[in-house]
Amino acid sequence: MTFNIRRSMPHLLPGNRDSWAVRAPLVTRLLGDEQPTLLGVQEALPGQLNAVGAGLGSDYAGIGRGRNADGLGEQCPLFYDRRRLVLIEWAQLALSGTPAVPGSTSWGNRIPRIAVRALFSDLTTGKEFVVINTHLDHLSRRSRLYSADFLRNCVRDSQFPAVVMGDFNIDAPSGPYDILTGSGALRDSWTAANRQLTEQWGTFPHYRRPQWGAKRIDWILTSPHFSVLRAGINVTRYGGSWPSDHAPVQAVMTLGVGAGA
């Protein structure tokens, strides 16, 4: 699952649909219902992580830190089920010309943008694969294009089967989407799925009614090593209230015979 949980906003009136106090129990409930083996979260502030952990439970662990130079601020953490996956290594990279420098920016984005990259081993199959969780810039087209090229190179250089997921802040198809999927290194789990469990809802409903065919800006991309069995865009609301202004995107996939290390 990839899920932009919408950062908590200060100074909202009690009961506002965007209030974290309203949404936190809904995020917990949704994650408790779905229990994804892998979860990529975007826009998470440290104070919001308790609600995520409460939904997933004690068998899950998380990796990631704030995007600022001091390791504080908004995060793109990855959570994984330790009953199924072993974390081999991980790194957080700045989406910039100096990816090893925390908090760096260089492609037109005014705020730091990051990617969390992790190598996992599946306890059931022994197969290894890479997962990247990210959140591209919402204003700079140049930054999105350069970031997409950087992510594509990360997949190519890893030499492992890969999943890239996150909030890309641009519709599919688009320039960044074409960069990531055009070479064949990655494909869109939504279009590749054997079965789509939902309508093709827009993934940024912004607390409004789900809209068919609206912009799909949250993606789960996979290398061809994976077979995508099912995919869905989760527009679950509780009592008419949304957990976030984004709808989670989910996919069920298997890693083919001979794939992985």
Long-range contacts (C-beta under 8 A, 24 or more apart in sequence): 1-34, 1-36, 1-38, 1-39, 1-40, 1-234, 1-248, 1-249, 1-250, 2-39, 2-40, 2-42, 2-133, 2-165, 2-166, 2-167, 2-218, 2-219, 2-220, 2-248, 2-249, 3-31, 3-39, 3-40, 3-41, 3-42, 3-218, 3-244, 3-246, 3-248, 3-249, 4-41, 4-42, 4-43, 4-135, 4-167, 4-218, 4-244, 4-245, 4-246, 5-41, 5-42, 5-43, 5-44, 5-48, 5-52, 5-243, 5-244, 5-246, 6-43, 6-244, 6-245, 6-246, 7-43, 7-44, 7-45, 7-48, 7-74, 8-45, 8-47, 8-48, 17-207, 17-241, 17-242, 18-207, 18-245, 20-47, 20-48, 22-241, 23-241, 23-242, 23-243, 23-244, 24-48, 24-51, 25-51, 26-238, 26-241, 26-242, 26-243, 27-51, 27-52, 27-55, 27-243, 27-244, 28-52, 28-54, 28-55, 29-55, 29-238, 29-243, 30-55, 30-234, 30-236, 30-238, 30-243, 30-248, 31-55, 31-56, 32-56, 32-57, 33-236, 34-234, 34-248, 34-250, 35-81, 36-81, 36-250, 37-80, 37-81, 37-84, 37-85, 38-78, 38-79, 38-80, 38-81, 38-85, 38-120, 38-131, 38-163, 39-78, 39-79, 39-80, 40-76, 40-77, 40-78, 40-116, 40-131, 40-133, 40-134, 40-165, 40-166, 41-75, 41-76, 41-77, 41-78, 41-79, 41-133, 42-76, 42-133, 42-134, 42-135, 42-166, 42-167, 42-246, 43-74, 43-135, 43-167, 44-74, 44-75, 44-76, 44-77, 45-73, 45-74, 45-75, 46-72, 46-75, 49-75, 49-77, 52-77, 52-79, 53-79, 56-81, 59-83, 61-87, 63-87, 63-90, 63-116, 63-118, 64-92, 64-116, 64-133, 65-92, 67-94, 67-102, 67-103, 67-111, 67-112, 67-113, 67-114, 68-102, 68-103, 68-112, 69-101, 69-102, 69-103, 69-104, 69-112, 70-102, 70-103, 71-102, 73-112, 76-114, 76-115, 76-116, 76-133, 76-134, 76-135, 76-166, 77-116, 77-133, 78-116, 78-118, 78-131, 78-133, 80-118, 80-120, 83-123, 84-122, 84-123, 84-124, 85-120, 85-121, 85-122, 85-123, 86-120, 86-121, 86-123, 87-118, 87-119, 87-120, 88-118, 88-119, 88-120, 88-121, 88-128, 89-118, 89-119, 90-116, 90-117, 90-118, 90-119, 91-116, 91-117, 92-116, 92-117, 93-117, 93-154, 95-134, 95-136, 95-137, 95-143, 95-146, 95-147, 95-150, 99-150, 107-137, 107-140, 107-142, 107-143, 107-146, 107-147, 108-137, 108-140, 108-141, 108-142, 108-143, 108-146, 109-137, 109-139, 109-140, 109-143, 110-139, 110-140, 111-137, 113-137, 113-143, 113-147, 115-147, 115-150, 115-151, 115-154, 115-166, 117-154, 117-158, 119-158, 119-160, 122-255, 125-255, 125-260, 126-260, 127-161, 127-255, 127-259, 127-260, 127-261, 128-160, 128-161, 128-260, 128-261, 129-160, 129-161, 129-162, 129-163, 129-225, 129-255, 129-259, 129-260, 130-154, 130-155, 130-158, 130-160, 130-161, 130-162, 130-163, 131-162, 131-163, 131-164, 131-165, 132-162, 132-163, 132-164, 132-165, 132-166, 133-165, 133-166, 134-164, 134-165, 134-166, 134-167, 134-168, 135-166, 135-167, 135-169, 136-166, 136-167, 136-168, 136-169, 136-170, 136-176, 137-169, 138-169, 141-175, 144-168, 144-169, 144-170, 144-175, 144-176, 145-175, 145-176, 145-179, 147-176, 148-175, 148-176, 148-177, 148-179, 148-180, 149-179, 151-180, 152-179, 152-180, 152-183, 152-185, 152-186, 155-185, 155-186, 155-223, 156-185, 160-260, 160-261, 161-222, 161-223, 161-225, 161-226, 161-255, 161-259, 161-260, 162-186, 162-222, 162-223, 163-220, 163-221, 163-222, 163-223, 163-226, 163-253, 164-219, 164-220, 164-221, 164-222, 165-218, 165-219, 165-220, 165-221, 165-249, 166-218, 166-219, 167-217, 167-218, 167-246, 168-217, 168-218, 168-219, 169-217, 170-217, 171-215, 171-216, 171-217, 172-216, 172-217, 172-219, 177-219, 180-221, 181-221, 184-224, 185-223, 186-221, 186-222, 186-223, 187-221, 187-222, 187-223, 187-224, 188-219, 188-220, 188-221, 189-219, 189-220, 189-221, 189-222, 189-226, 189-228, 189-231, 189-249, 189-251, 189-253, 190-216, 190-219, 190-220, 190-231, 190-233, 190-249, 190-251, 192-222, 192-228, 192-231, 193-228, 193-229, 193-230, 193-231, 193-251, 194-227, 194-228, 194-229, 194-230, 195-229, 195-230, 195-231, 196-230, 196-231, 196-232, 197-230, 197-231, 197-232, 198-232, 198-233, 198-234, 198-235, 199-233, 200-233, 201-233, 201-235, 201-247, 202-247, 203-233, 203-246, 203-247, 203-249, 204-245, 204-246, 204-247, 205-235, 205-242, 205-245, 205-246, 205-247, 206-245, 207-242, 207-245, 210-235, 210-247, 218-246, 218-247, 218-248, 218-249, 219-249, 220-249, 220-250, 220-251, 222-251, 222-253, 225-255, 225-256, 225-259, 225-260, 226-253, 226-254, 226-255, 226-256, 226-259, 227-253, 227-254, 227-256, 228-252, 228-253, 229-253, 229-254
